[in-house]
C-alpha cells in the first residue's frame, strides 16, 4: 500500500498591511504613535492586501518609502533604517514618520546598527566608481528621533592588495572592537580596535579565496 503524502502549511508570520490610514475626507485615522499609518490584519483570506480579509480602515498602502530606491536595511532602537541609491539613510520610527539624512555622496550598500553602542555602521561611496568606505555614525543625543543628524565619527577606506574592491557583507562585535568586511574578491578584511573611541585601528586580511564572500555571522 502506497504511503499517503500530505503537505502541511505552517504560518510562521502574521501578515499585516501597513496603510496610510487616510479617510475619504483626507484625515488620518491615527495609527501607532497618534498620526501615522494604521495596521490592517491580513487574516486567513486571499492575502491580496486589499483589507477585505481583516480590520483596518481600507486605507492606501503605506507609501512613505516609495520615492526611494532602497538598497539595504537594518533595525535598532525602535527604528527601521534604510539606505538608498542616492546616498541617503531613511529612519522609520514606530509612528511611521520618516527622517532622512545624507550618509554618502553616492549610494549606500550596507547598514548595520550596533544596539549596545547606539552606533550605525554604513558602507557606501563618496566618489564615483568602486571606492567603498565604512562610515561610523554616532546615533546618541536624539539622532534617531530627528532632533539631530547622526555625527560621523570615523571613515575607513576598504582596500584589498592596495586596491578598492566592492563590499559584499558586513558584521561587527557588540563592543565594536572587531569589524569584519566581506569582499567580492573572496577576502575578509578585519578591522581591529574600537572604531568609535580608539584613535587608530588596524586592518588585516584573515581570509582570502577565489569566490565572493556572501555572508558572515
ABEGO torsion letter per residue (X at the ends): XBBBBBBBBBBABBBBBBBAGBBAAGBBAGBBGGABBBBBBAEABAGAGAGAABBEAGBBBBAAAAABBBABBBBEGGBBBBBBAAGBBBBBBAAGBBBBBBABABBBABBBBBAAAGBBBBBBBABBEBBBBBBBBBABGGAAAGABBBBBABBBBBBBGGBBBBBABBBBBAAGABBBBBBAAGBBBBBBEBAAABABBBBBBABBBABBBABBX
